[in-house]
Amino acid sequence: MALITLTTDFGLQDPDLGYLKSQILQAVPQARLIDISHTGMPFDPEEAIYILKNALFDFPLKTIHLIGLDSETYKEQTAILVDNGKHYFLGNDTGIIPAVLAGQNFKVYRLPLVQNDIFLQTHIKTVQKLTANVQPEDFALITENYKEIKLSKPLLRYDEKTRKVALITVKVIYNDNYGNAVFNITKEEFEKARNGRSFSIRLHHYEIKNIQNNYHPLPKEGVITSAGTMFARFNHFGYLEIYIYKSNRQTGGANTLLGLQKNQIVNIVFD
């Protein structure tokens, strides 16, 4: 059975996603379709990379990942197929897939440009060929000329005397379903800069001086953790996250209550 994951910016309201699934199943009736995400911000590569990088790699070997983000093909943005030896990644030459696979070995194949290509038909035909065990070399040309995206990195400022990191400026790269704010720094990067020192995450007139191990922090003796309290943690993908305890869409999350929307800047200061 062919296993195909779907990541698009089609949303859940419009008929596009249902139509895409119907076209795939007509071409590959035995396919098993797995939804990854369809409600991310359209034309936002950084958010797309965060979703894909943390969702795709544990699927079984030879899973086909169809990435319908900025999915229209034209002369300057043709369809590509990327093979990292474990999975196939099928999308457009937008720079997203190479960024998702950064640090890995992979081959990029450029698919023939079809004039007036209608609704991912080139991609669907490619899925059909791959599930029939046709090798990429038989229908596409390998290329080393493809787009690459350079993601934003935390900005480090050093103390002139000690030459240690004094401050890190990070930004929100993603707001999840709970309104939590995810930043462009990992635990490994944070701990390397921290070097055992105390710190303060500063946003507006608030400060966070501790990192929690999970979403339900251990209460201090005699103190009950109340809904609406602000915390920071490293999420299960390893990224710094600021969240409001037991937040929801009605009460608001870190994105609305703290103003931590996409691209918002926060400083981490080290003692």
Secondary structure as the mmCIF struct_conf table of DSSP 4:
data_model
#
loop_
_struct_conf.conf_type_id
_struct_conf.id
_struct_conf.beg_label_comp_id
_struct_conf.beg_label_asym_id
_struct_conf.beg_label_seq_id
_struct_conf.end_label_comp_id
_struct_conf.end_label_asym_id
_struct_conf.end_label_seq_id
STRN STRN1 LEU A 3 THR A 8
BEND BEND1 ASP A 9 ASP A 9
BEND BEND2 LEU A 12 PRO A 15
HELX_RH_AL_P HELX_RH_AL_P1 ASP A 16 ALA A 27
TURN_TY1_P TURN_TY1_P1 PRO A 29 GLN A 30
STRN STRN2 ARG A 32 SER A 37
BEND BEND3 HIS A 38 HIS A 38
BEND BEND4 GLY A 40 GLY A 40
HELX_LH_PP_P HELX_LH_PP_P1 MET A 41 MET A 41
TURN_TY1_P TURN_TY1_P2 PRO A 42 PHE A 43
HELX_RH_AL_P HELX_RH_AL_P2 PRO A 45 LYS A 53
TURN_TY1_P TURN_TY1_P3 ASN A 54 ALA A 55
BEND BEND5 LEU A 56 LEU A 56
TURN_TY1_P TURN_TY1_P4 PHE A 57 ASP A 58
BEND BEND6 PHE A 59 PHE A 59
HELX_LH_PP_P HELX_LH_PP_P2 PRO A 60 PRO A 60
TURN_TY1_P TURN_TY1_P5 LEU A 61 LYS A 62
STRN STRN3 ILE A 64 GLY A 68
BEND BEND7 LEU A 69 ASP A 70
STRN STRN4 TYR A 74 TYR A 74
TURN_TY1_P TURN_TY1_P6 LYS A 75 GLU A 76
STRN STRN5 GLN A 77 GLN A 77
STRN STRN6 ALA A 79 ASP A 83
BEND BEND8 GLY A 85 LYS A 86
STRN STRN7 TYR A 88 ASN A 92
BEND BEND9 ASP A 93 GLY A 95
HELX_RH_AL_P HELX_RH_AL_P3 ILE A 96 VAL A 100
TURN_TY1_P TURN_TY1_P7 LEU A 101 GLY A 103
BEND BEND10 GLN A 104 GLN A 104
STRN STRN8 LYS A 107 ARG A 110
HELX_LH_PP_P HELX_LH_PP_P3 LEU A 111 LEU A 113
TURN_TY1_P TURN_TY1_P8 GLN A 115 ASN A 116
TURN_TY1_P TURN_TY1_P9 PHE A 119 LEU A 120
HELX_RH_AL_P HELX_RH_AL_P4 GLN A 121 THR A 131
TURN_TY1_P TURN_TY1_P10 ALA A 132 ASN A 133
HELX_RH_3T_P HELX_RH_3T_P1 PRO A 136 ASP A 138
TURN_TY1_P TURN_TY1_P11 PHE A 139 PHE A 139
BEND BEND11 ALA A 140 ALA A 140
STRN STRN9 LEU A 141 THR A 143
BEND BEND12 GLU A 144 GLU A 144
HELX_LH_PP_P HELX_LH_PP_P4 PRO A 154 PRO A 154
STRN STRN10 LEU A 155 TYR A 158
TURN_TY1_P TURN_TY1_P12 GLU A 160 THR A 162
BEND BEND13 LYS A 164 LYS A 164
STRN STRN11 VAL A 165 ASN A 175
TURN_TY1_P TURN_TY1_P13 ASN A 177 TYR A 178
HELX_LH_PP_P HELX_LH_PP_P5 ASN A 180 ASN A 180
STRN STRN12 ALA A 181 THR A 186
HELX_RH_AL_P HELX_RH_AL_P5 LYS A 187 ARG A 194
TURN_TY1_P TURN_TY1_P14 ASN A 195 GLY A 196
STRN STRN13 PHE A 199 LEU A 203
TURN_TY1_P TURN_TY1_P15 HIS A 204 HIS A 205
STRN STRN14 TYR A 206 ILE A 208
STRN STRN15 GLN A 212 GLN A 212
BEND BEND14 ASN A 213 HIS A 216
HELX_LH_PP_P HELX_LH_PP_P6 PRO A 217 LYS A 220
TURN_TY1_P TURN_TY1_P16 GLU A 221 GLY A 222
HELX_LH_PP_P HELX_LH_PP_P7 ILE A 224 SER A 226
TURN_TY1_P TURN_TY1_P17 ALA A 227 GLY A 228
STRN STRN16 MET A 230 PHE A 234
TURN_TY1_P TURN_TY1_P18 HIS A 236 PHE A 237
BEND BEND15 GLY A 238 GLY A 238
STRN STRN17 TYR A 239 ILE A 244
TURN_TY1_P TURN_TY1_P19 TYR A 245 LYS A 246
STRN STRN18 ASN A 248 ASN A 248
TURN_TY1_P TURN_TY1_P20 ARG A 249 THR A 251
STRN STRN19 GLY A 252 GLY A 252
HELX_RH_AL_P HELX_RH_AL_P6 ALA A 254 LEU A 257
BEND BEND16 LEU A 258 LEU A 258
TURN_TY1_P TURN_TY1_P21 LYS A 262 ASN A 263
STRN STRN20 ILE A 265 PHE A 270
#
